[in-house]
């Protein structure tokens, strides 16, 4: 266990996560929070979470021995498809609405409007 490397990765993760969360909120967001109704807060949250995921996927690909090998690309594409499926289930299915009513139709607002990305 390399504590210096771990601390460096944690520091970079906190900085990148903070920037990835703050930028969408600063550009298109609002801090009006309503946990029961979909709104701009939830669109910004979903956009920020998507950005954080993309950063992690790209970093993992860049740190691989062979970033363009099928053993790297196929799992990354698979994770991306699972992420899209999870967003679709939260935003467009009855169980998703009962689980998280504030995400109803939010994924379409995130990916449908280019200013959100």
N, C-alpha and C positions, 0 to 999 in steps of 0.2 A: 504494500500500500504506500503510495507516494503522496504524502500530505500536501506538499507544495503544488504538485500538479492538480490535485483535487481542489485545493483552495483557489487556484487560478481558474479552473473550469467553473467553479461555483461563482466566482466574481464575474467572469464573463457572462455566465448565464443570467445573473441578476441584472447586470447592465443591459444586455441585449433584450431581456424580457421587459424591463422597465421602459426602454425606448420603444419596443414593439407595441407595448400597451399604450404609452403616452401619445405617440404620433397620431394614430387614428382618432383618438379623443380630441387632440388639439386641432386636427384638420377638419373633421366632420362631426365631432361628437358633442354630446351634452352630458352633464352629470345628473340630470333628472332621472332618478332611479325609481322605477315602479316594478316590483317583482311579480306582478300579476298580469300586466299588459305589455304586449310587444311595443317597442318604441325605438327611438334613435340610440338610446343607451345600449340596448341589446344588439343592435346592428353593429355599433362600434365594438362591443365586446366580442362578437363573433368574428369581426374583421381582425381584431387584435390577436385573438386566439389562432386564427388561420395564419397570420403572419408569423407568430411564434412557432407554430408547427412547421412552416416552410423553412424557417431559419434552422431549426433542429434537423430537418431532413437533409438540407443542403450541407450543413456542417458534418453530418454523419457520412454523407457521400464523399465529401472532400477529404475526410480523415481515413477513408478506406485505402487499402493497398492499391486496388485497381478500381477507381471510381466509375469507370465506364464499362465494367464487366457486367454480364447478365446477373451475376450473383449479387450485385449491388443495385442495379436498376430495377429488376423485377420486384424485389421486396419493397423498394421505395414507391414504385407505382402501386403496388398492392396496398400499402399503408395509406396512400393518397385516396385510393378508391374506397377503402374502409372509412376514412374520415368523411368523405363526401356522403357515403351511405348513412353514417351516424348523424350528420347534419340533416339529411333528408328525413330520417326517421324522427328526429326531434321536431322538425319544422312542419311536417306534412302528414303525420299519421295520428290517429286518435290516441294511441298509447303515449306518443311523444307530447301531445298537447296536455294530457293528464299529468305526465311526469314534469313537464316544464312549459306551462302555458305562455310564458313570456317569450318563448322562441318561435311561436306560431308565425310562419311565413317569413321569418328573419333570414334564412339562408338565401332565398331569392333576392332579398334586398341587399345582401352583402355582395353576391356575385352578379346580380343584375345591373347594378349601378357602378360604373367604373370609378366614380369619385370615392367609393367606399374602399377601394383596394389600394 
